[in-house]
Amino acid sequence: MNSVILIGRLTRDPELRYIPSSGNAVTNFDIAVDRSYQGNDGNKKTDFFKIQVWGKKAESCANYLVKGRLVAVKGSIQNRSYETTEGEKRYITEIVAENVQFLEWGDKNKAPETNNTYEPEGLDSDGFRALDDADVPF
């Protein structure tokens, strides 16, 4: 099984292009995803992922997303290689998105505020809330 779900912020504006031979739309962008733990230095660690979207979804991403926007991506991991003009072989790992959910909306020309995250109250250190027996419906 090859399936991944990521939530992160775009690190750059999406790039839309069309494949000349088929006319299919493809959009590429990168997202930054924070890890759920801190490193030995006490700082949050972040991973960066390359995202590739095809078809109408690619056009929507290019039209409505901008650097800094929060998105959820569901897709599969793909490895591929290519040769540079100098003849060097390069390898790339990317997420081919089946679905992209826009978690923030707004004017594409206005940069999003990145400090508007929702932090629920009453969670323990693992991010869970204790339940009373009265909270359970059965």
N, C-alpha and C positions, 0 to 999 in steps of 0.2 A: 504494500500500500504506500502510495506517495501522496501525502496530503499535508498542507500546512495552513494555519490561520495566524495572521499577524495583525497587530494594531500598532500604528506608529504615525509619525509626522513626516511629510515630504521634506526632503533636504534640498530639493531644487524644483523648479517648474517642470511639468511634464513636457516631453518632446514627442510631437505627433509627426508621423511620416506615413507615406503610402508606398506599398511594394509595387514597383513599376510593372512587373510581369502580370500581377493579378489585380492590382488596385485595392488590395486589402489594407485597412488602416491598422497601424500598430503604434502604441504609445509606450514610452519608457520613462520611468521615474525611479527615484530612490527613496526609501523610508528609513527612519531611525527608530529603533525599538529598544526601549529601556529594559534591562534585565530586572528580575524581581528581587535581586539581592545586590549587596554592595561588595566591592572589592576589598582587599586587605587594607587599602589606604583610606577606606571609609567613603569613597565616592561611588556613585552609581555607575554601572557599566552599560554601554550602549552598543548594540549591533546594528549594522547598516546592510540593507538588502536591496538588490536591484529587482525591480518589478517590470514585467512586460504584460501588456493588455492588448487584445486583438479585437477587431470589428467595431461595432457600434459602441461597445463599452470603452474602447480606446478613444473614440471621438468624444464621448461624454467626459472622460477623465481629462482630456486635453482642454475641453471647454470650461470645466467647472472647478478643477483643482489648481492650486497654486502652492508654492513653497510655504511650509509651515502648517498646512491643513492636516487634520487628524483623519486617518482612513483605516478601515479594516479591509484586509485582503485575504481571500481564500483562494488557494490554488495548489500547484504542485511545483516541486523543485526540479530544475532542469540544468544539466551540465552540457556545455558545448564548447567547441574550440574553433578558432579561425587563425588564418595566417596574415601577418602584417605585410605591408608593402616591402619591408626589409627581409621577408622570408622567415620571420620568427613565429613560432606557434604559440598562441595565447589561449588560455582556458578561462572560462567564465561560468559562474554559477548564478542563476537567477530564479525568481519565482514567476511562473506563468500563471497569471490570475484568471480564475474562472468567474470570480465575483469581486467587485470593489464597492464597499459601502462608504459613502461620504458621511463622516461623523461630525463634521463642522461645515456649515454653509456660510455664505456671505459674498460680498462683492469681490470678484476675482481681482480687481485692481487695488483692493485694500488688503494689506497684509493682516493675517489673523493674529489675535492675541493668544500667546501660547501659555499664559498662566491661568487659564480659566478651567482647570481640571476639577472634576467633582471628587471630593474626598468624603465618603460617608462616615458618619460618626459611629462610635460604639463597636469598632472592629478590634479584634485582638491582633497580636503581632503577625499572625499568618494571613490576615485579611478576612477572617470569618467572624460572624456575629453569633453569640450564644442565643439559643432559642429556649423558650419556656415550653412546657407541655401544652399550654393553651394556644401556642402559635401553630401547632401542628394540626392540620384539619382532619386527621383520622385517628 
